Amino acid sequence: MYARTIFYRAYSILMLIAGIFGFISSIIFAFTDLEYSGIFSSMQLFFIALKIALVILSFISIFFCYMEFSSMYVFADMIQYEKSGTNLPMIKKSFIFSPKVYNLFGTVIFTIFTINMVCAAITCLIIIISQSIATNSFNCLPVIPLALIIGLNVICYINYYVRYKSISVLMKITTSKEITEPLKQSLAELNSKWLRGYCVFLFVVCVVLSVLFLVLLFVVFGSISALFGLYFAIAITVAGVLVFSVYIICIGIFGCYVDNIAKMVEHYQIKFGLISNRR
């Protein structure tokens, strides 16, 4: 069963609003004239370069937010379309990009991230080999960041390449009048197990973060109460719980999102006879 589309629409819209707010704040800061005096006068060029970089990063950030917003919003549309049972193709809203754009976006982000991670992994391997030769013993410390690099690359692969490719293929299916063989082949190439596993991973993250947060509250509550009083400690605790709860809910919604993408992929794979219904 799919999650209610209202959750995806609300989450995507709030994410876009937060992105727009951050974008406007960054642009205002970048174009605010500051007085450079004393030691900072010699760093004026540095601050100008920093502002230019901030503007560029702001545009990149708002683009990322829009891609996340539009991809989740159109997925909510696809859920409603599938539930409607109509044989007519789904009409894509005007503010939604074409399927090729989402596929290209996910591929480019994964490729750039992979190149950086490969460079970092090679650096770690060089450090491991050189230090092991120098000390005549195996140095395992660089293995930890190497494992982290591999883990981050797997997450990037699922979150960008697999997720956006799945959204792209599903959009083509739901908006097409005729399902061609190349489109069926693209659908058959999708592996929903990656998205299912990512959902489980996010669930584990929620559990681990919740336990760590409760332990932290238990540890620091007494110290805060002793320093600032009981009522202040209670107020900080309530505020922290509310903020943390919103954060966990957001992770939960995103976990349901990727799981529902996997469900829809499997639904169409079964529908077109690409996989068996016995799973």
PyMOL commands that set and color helices and strands:
alter all, ss='L'
color gray80, all
select helices_A, chain A and resi 5-30+38-84+99-135+143-175+181-189+192-228+230-271
alter helices_A, ss='H'
color red, helices_A
deselect
rebuild
show_as cartoon
